[in-house]
């Protein structure tokens, strides 16, 4: 009995982070956020974990009347540290772009359900 050869299956793309955690992996300044799409429940909190050795932050591209990001972390979160993402608990369901103010090429999307 011979077993037929099956065609190779393409790799499944990485699923979005569903726990409200934004992650910067090593070399984040060049590679970007490890979690480029983050999903959270409306009213919940979110965390940023910096797994890089370089400082990073999270800022929404959406700003309020004072031109402040509607959600953000501290201005620079040290490598190996975590910080609360302030303001996400107030977001209505929708998709919100974010970036690193220190390395603007680092970009992602926060999906609030």
Secondary structure, DSSP 8 states (H G I E B T S, - for coil): ----------------B-SSEEEE-TTHHHH-BS-SEEEE-TT---EEEE-SSS-B--EES-B-TTS-BSSB--S-B-TT-EEE-BTGGG--SEEEEEE-SSSTT-EEEEEE-
